[in-house]
């Protein structure tokens, strides 16, 4: 158990819909990262937050957005869903100065039908 | 940009030693990390090399040569539970800490 929690574990929805994935980092960690993992693309970085502020953006689609709240939990919002958005979405956290050691949550498996 | 190359698959037998290589190209280098991921599971941190040389953690060791932009993960006394995918990763030099991952090496341990 990494100490990072993610909900829900599984999500099945239809094209065009919107979903919200939730992540709580390990106690004391200020950084939250979101990654997408699909079979053909591997682990792809989406976005990073540090203590409530956006720090870095990867190949995140405009249909996707995220935020980190004052209690440090984070939400990833995916809208106008397409079949190709079906993937595992992982959240990870790291301690201040410890970006090279990231602790991953169990992931949310999103299936878009 | 950043890119990492590692073999896609490796097969070995129980009790053997296996080495998974990783070469990288980065625009700013902070160190090389290794993660393990079992099927259906989350990536789990294994080791980090910030400086040249060998880091040992139990049956696993990791090596880095910054001059060669090369590292490897060495797994000794292989066990069936070591069957998993192994990813090398580097920090994105232009950011605050997100990782760029290799495509992963799927290790199959046979009895």
Interface residues (C-beta under 8 A of the other chain):
Chain A: X2 X31 X33 X42 X43 X45 X48 X50 X55 X56 X58 X90 X92 X94 X99 X100 X101 X102 X103 X104 X105 X106 X107
Chain B: X30 X31 X33 X41 X42 X43 X44 X45 X48 X50 X87 X91 X92 X95 X96 X97 X98 X99 X100 X101 X102 X103 X104
